[in-house]
Amino acid sequence: IHPDVAFVPINRTENNYRSNFKLLELCALGIPVITYHVSPYNGFDTFINCGVTKKNIQEIFSLVLKDTTALPELGKKAHEHVWGNCSYESEGIVNYIKNTLR
C-alpha cells in the first residue's frame, strides 16, 4: 500500500488522552497526514495539514486531492522529523520523551 495521504480522525467526544502513535507511524513511512488541530497532533503543523472543523477538513482534502504536488515534500519532511527526533536511533527520542512527559 502506498497512499498519497492519510486521515487520522478524532472522535470529538473522546477525552484528552490521545496517543500520537498512529501519526508517528504514518510520518515515519513518509505519508502526509490530515487531521484535526488538537493535541497531540497540533505540534506537527510543519508537515501535516490540520483542520479545525469538519468543513475545514473537507476543504483541505479537496485542495490536497486537486493538487498533489506538495504531498511528496510533506511526506519527506514528516519522515525526516520522525526519524531525526522520535526514533530510537536518534538522540532526539530522549528529548521527545522528556518534552512529552512534562
C-alpha positions in Angstrom: 0.0 0.0 0.0 1.3 3.4 -1.0 -1.2 6.0 0.0 -0.8 9.6 -1.2 -2.2 11.0 2.1 -3.7 9.6 5.3 -6.5 10.9 7.5 -6.4 10.5 11.3 -9.9 11.0 12.6 -10.8 12.2 16.0 -13.9 11.3 18.0 -14.8 14.7 19.3 -16.5 13.2 22.4 -13.2 11.4 23.4 -11.3 12.6 26.5 -8.0 14.3 26.0 -5.9 11.1 26.4 -5.0 10.6 22.8 -1.9 8.9 21.6 0.1 10.2 18.6 1.5 6.8 17.7 -0.6 6.4 14.5 0.6 9.9 13.4 4.2 9.0 14.1 3.9 5.7 12.3 2.4 7.4 9.2 5.0 10.1 9.3 7.9 7.6 9.7 6.6 6.0 6.5 6.7 9.4 4.7 2.9 9.6 4.4 1.4 13.1 4.7 -1.4 13.3 7.2 -4.6 15.3 7.5 -6.1 15.5 11.0 -7.8 18.0 13.4 -5.8 20.7 15.1 -6.0 19.3 18.6 -3.4 17.8 21.0 -1.3 15.8 20.5 -1.4 16.4 16.7 -1.1 20.1 16.6 2.6 20.1 17.4 3.3 18.7 13.9 1.9 21.6 11.9 5.0 21.9 9.7 4.4 18.7 7.8 0.8 17.8 8.3 -2.4 19.6 7.4 -4.5 20.4 10.5 -8.1 21.5 10.2 -10.3 23.0 12.9 -13.8 22.0 11.8 -15.3 19.2 9.8 -15.9 21.6 6.9 -12.3 22.8 7.1 -11.1 19.2 6.9 -13.2 18.7 3.8 -11.7 21.8 2.2 -8.2 20.6 3.0 -9.0 17.2 1.4 -10.4 18.8 -1.7 -7.3 21.0 -2.1 -4.9 18.2 -1.5 -6.6 15.9 -3.9 -6.8 18.6 -6.6 -3.1 19.5 -6.3 -0.9 16.6 -5.1 2.4 18.2 -6.0 3.1 19.2 -2.4 2.5 15.8 -0.9 5.9 14.2 -1.6 7.6 17.1 0.1 5.3 17.0 3.1 5.9 13.2 3.4 9.7 13.8 3.2 9.6 16.4 6.0 7.4 14.2 8.1 9.8 11.2 7.6 12.9 13.3 8.4 11.3 14.8 11.5 10.2 11.4 13.0 13.5 9.6 12.2 15.6 12.6 13.4 13.6 13.3 16.6 11.5 10.4 17.6 13.3 7.2 16.7 15.4 5.0 19.0 18.3 5.5 16.6 18.3 9.3 17.2 19.3 11.4 20.2 16.1 13.2 19.7 14.0 10.4 21.3 15.3 11.3 24.7 14.3 14.9 24.3 11.0 14.0 22.7 10.1 11.7 25.7 11.1 14.3 28.2 9.0 17.0 26.5 6.0 14.7 26.1 6.0 13.7 29.7 6.2 17.3 31.1 
